[in-house]
Amino acid sequence: MPVKVISNSENIACMGGAILAGVANGIGPSIEAATEQFISFKDIYYPNPDNVAVY
């Protein structure tokens, strides 16, 4: 599972609430799709399978 770092964390709680409300009311197809549409990511980190024992 990748770790995604958002580019702007200001008011992110409000954005999350808006995304959830939109999906709950049928405006968006899914939380994942709405997140990809409205949130921009600064970095995406992928776990290293060789370090599973360390995780």
N, C-alpha and C positions, 0 to 999 in steps of 0.2 A: 504494500500500500504506500503510494508516494505521499510525502509531506509537502503541501503547497503553502508557500509564504505569500500573503497578499501584498500588493504594492502600496495600498493606502488603507491603514487600519482605522482611520478617523470615521466615526459613525458606523462602524461595521455591524454593531448590534442592531441598529435601525435597518440596515440593508438586509441582514439576516431575517428580521421580522417581516420585512416587505416581501422577501422571496418566499418565506413560508406561507404568508397570507395569500400571495398570488397563486401558489400551487394548490393550496387548500380550496381556493375558489375557482379552480379550473382554468386560470389564466395561463399558467405554465404547465408543461407536460410532466416535469419532475423537478425535484430539488437540484439534482445534478445538472440538468440542462439549464435551469435558471441561473445557477451559480456560474457556470461557464459563460453565460451570456452577459451577466452583470458585474462580475468580479474579475479584476485583472490580477495576475499573479506575477510577482517579482522573481521568484525562484521556485523550482520544483526539485525536491531531493528524493532519490530512489534508494531503498535499502540495498545494501550489498549482501547478496546471498552467502558469501563466504564468511560473513560475520554473524550468522544466525545464532550461534552459541553465545556470542557476546550480548546480543540484544535480549 
